[in-house]
Structure formats: C-alpha cells, structure tokens
Amino acid sequence: MKNLFVASLLACVLTLCGCSASPIAAQQPLAVRDAVLLVSLEDGSVIKQTISSHADLCFKTSTASSTTCFTQGAAIVSPDTNTIIGFEMIEDQIDLIAKTD
C-alpha cells in the first residue's frame, strides 16, 4: 500500500514537472542544481528534501541504498495541435552519499 501511495505521488510530481518545464531548459547541458528528493519512510509518510544533482527529481525509500532520479528529456508534441503537452523523463539510478562537515 505504501508503494502505491509513493507511485501515485511520483506520477503527480512528474506530471507537474513536465508541464512546468520550458523547452529551452531541455536543450541546455546538465548542470548540478537543486533537485527535489522524495523519501518514503517505513511508516508510509513521505518527506521532501533538496539535494544537489544533475536530475530534476529524485525519489527513494528509506531502506534502499539506491536513489531513482529523473531528468527532463525530449518534448512530447500533440499530433492534433502541434503543441508541447509534456516531456519525456529520463531515469537514472544514483547512490547518495551523506555530507560530512
């Protein structure tokens, strides 16, 4: 049930990210920037953090070592109206390393 909630939340966030992104940003080289990280905890709650990454959005479970990240890809164009209706999301797996001061 927890995974269903996280999957639904991720789908909503990806839709929002795709709709609000500009086509110009998709053509620029990947730069390290602040990205949203959604972490699913064992009790079913989700916390939002900010990380430095090349990705636009990342998510993970608290028990997994890897993190799934998505970066905006090519524009999806409506064949009927010839307008951009969203963007492909490119998936990548990364290992996050905690910062030490």
Buried (B, 14 or more C-beta within 10 A) or exposed (E): EBEEEBEEBBEEBBEEBBEEBEEEEBEEEEEEEEBBBBBBEEEEEBEEEEBEBBBBBBBBBEEEEEBBBBBBEEBEEEEEEEEBEBBEBBEEEBEBEEEEE
